[in-house]
Amino acid sequence: QVQLVESGGGLVQPGRSLRLSCAASGNILSNYNMYWYRQAPGKSREWVAYINQFRNTDYLDSVKGRFTISREDAKNTMYLQMNNLKPEDTAVYYCSADGKIWGQGTQVTVSS
């Protein structure tokens, strides 16, 4: 059973940075297009960033220029570097492989 495990969340002040990691069990990351999603309290889950097997990327408009998605297939790990965080970035962040396999999520709270 393939598993994804997110880490790196926490409480930070506005303007600070966090880096989320998504570690995959097994040698599988290279087989998938990978996504980051987030879900804020009382809101539906939304797509945040995407990276495919060729390292092409795309981002939600509100995070463009602040977030960077990357992957290290040799380590079976994907990352989301989040800079200049804003209170509206507060959410549980999930990684997903092809939108079919999901991690358990990691909480990101941006507050002064």
Buried (B, 14 or more C-beta within 10 A) or exposed (E): EEEBBBEBBEEBEEEEEBEBBBBBEEEBBEEBBBBBBBBBEEEEBEBBBBBEEEEEBEBBEEBEEBBBBBBEBEEBBBBBBBBEBEEEBBBBBBBBBEEEBBBEBBEBBBEE
